């Protein structure tokens, strides 16, 4: 009935509006608003009527009510239409406050049109005028921030966003603050303070999933920044929102604060869900290590290397703990494994560091020294490799293994012939003199050209250097130092010559002599170099290589180029030598590759083994999850069954009540019929009251009393007593009602009566 009434009122209001009968239309619209004050469309239509009646102040009030309601509902388009109507009102008819607001609305409308037409700069100026008129217009600051952001002026955009966002936040207007904070984050992704505000808004607004994500991010950020207190704070926040990963950051912060028991609880909670969380395992192992629980620490580190087989940090910690327990052999093996992993990754510096940790306790570990030398070769550090090979050679010499000692020494010579240790040993073998002392510096040798043969000059410079062919000499004989006559251009040359040592030299000493001779020649000490070449050729007179080097030394000393052999034999030998070196180098590279391959295979085998173990763990986890799912399913079925039983019982109760109510109504109806039969006067003279009730019997009064409608019952009983003065039953019931009224007071009587009247009309 009320709906029909409302439709009729609205119909009449529209008819009156069309006919220009504004006052009657206003009355009808007010009736509608009395029925539903939240009908903002009616407020808008009432505003239209007031405007047509030229009552602009009243129109303004109705329009604003409707527009503000639409804004709150998020219906900005509808609000914009109404704002345009407000802008068209006569400003002179508005009070000062409303006039000021109307001006702002006009400016907003103007700015919106400029935005629609793409005139951003003009729109910005329009909004700036609004700010001047009304500095408290926060929405205008937001609009300016958005417009500057569209222009790409991030700096200016931030100025306007920051002016209002904190105000929104402080006033707990979180729904307005959040989108602005998010826009600031787009401009300044690293603004952690804004991120904290966003997280707090999510928390306050009950957005659990987003709050958890943001708090976890903040905990991780502050952990990287080494801010332990903030890490713990935000990790705890994330834990409260059921974040599993947050237990790691909380445990890490507690470990840093040395609160070991609490840290262990947090980490163990995480490991229940993520058994292979390497970060948590790492910190847990560190806790055991700090507490001196070596075996427990080793157990946890072994879990880490099972989860990450190439986790070098864990392997090194295992090696260190093994060393503490006195397990030197096992520790060395682990460090070698670490070195192999670093070598595979081509992180040679770290591989060297790992090997040196073994050598710190076992300086004569040949396996480690050999790996160290090979690693230096991979790093192209030949000097360090030669030093290491010399150490290996010394150890083999000490162990009376001359063959292996010589092999290691030769490798040292091949990689660094000018090594100080090699030259020193060559001196000891050859009894070489101290470096030549010149009384004057030697001039730079002149470059050779064919013209020199035609120009006059010293006889020595015109001659070709002879190829020395010396007769065989007994090994024990000491060679005599030849007398060298330098050219006329070399003056005041003084050569200090020391007698040879009484060491009996053999062919095995030749490489050392040659290496030392070449070192002297390269440093400009020709006399010492030539002397050592002569000693070498005495030990092996038929060696063409030594002859060639000696000729080259004489040529370089004299300042003329070395004569090339006619038959090209030297070139062939040089080529042969290079080929041999290349083959040797290739062989060494193949050996290194072979070792790397073996290492890779070993690591792959270990990886497969651990993969299998991990697969078994996953399988067990899956079985556990399956069991948990089954339990969860059973629990849900049980809950559904209980709910079904509860619903069934509830329905039965409602059905029973319904039947009881029907029975009660039926009984009441029968009593009413019986009373009507018993009261022929009432039957013969029915009466209709104002509320539409067509019977006034004591039974009807009883019905109203049972429903709590005492006022209606009183009214009926009064009518009965007027019509039937001798009806004692009606009088008695009326007296009871009046006594009850006296107890409850006049005020309650009036309000109760009003309520009952409305219900009577409904009945």
Secondary structure as UniProt FT lines:
FT   HELIX           2..18
FT   TURN            19..20
FT   HELIX           22..35
FT   TURN            37..38
FT   HELIX           40..52
FT   TURN            53..54
FT   HELIX           56..72
FT   TURN            73..74
FT   HELIX           76..87
FT   HELIX           91..93
FT   HELIX           96..116
FT   TURN            117..118
FT   HELIX           120..133
FT   TURN            135..136
FT   HELIX           138..151
FT   HELIX           154..170
FT   TURN            171..172
FT   HELIX           174..187
FT   TURN            189..190
FT   HELIX           192..204
FT   TURN            205..206
FT   HELIX           208..224
FT   TURN            225..226
FT   HELIX           228..240
FT   TURN            241..242
FT   HELIX           246..256
FT   TURN            257..258
FT   HELIX           260..273
FT   TURN            275..276
FT   HELIX           278..290
FT   TURN            291..292
FT   HELIX           294..307
FT   TURN            309..310
FT   HELIX           312..324
FT   TURN            325..326
FT   HELIX           328..344
FT   TURN            345..346
FT   HELIX           348..359
FT   TURN            360..361
FT   TURN            363..364
FT   HELIX           366..378
FT   TURN            379..380
FT   HELIX           382..398
FT   TURN            399..400
FT   HELIX           402..415
FT   TURN            417..418
FT   HELIX           420..430
FT   HELIX           450..453
FT   HELIX           459..462
FT   TURN            475..476
FT   TURN            488..489
FT   HELIX           507..509
FT   HELIX           510..522
FT   TURN            523..524
FT   HELIX           526..539
FT   TURN            541..542
FT   HELIX           544..558
FT   TURN            566..567
FT   HELIX           569..678
FT   HELIX           680..684
FT   TURN            690..691
FT   HELIX           698..706
FT   TURN            707..708
FT   HELIX           710..723
FT   TURN            725..726
FT   HELIX           728..744
FT   HELIX           746..762
//
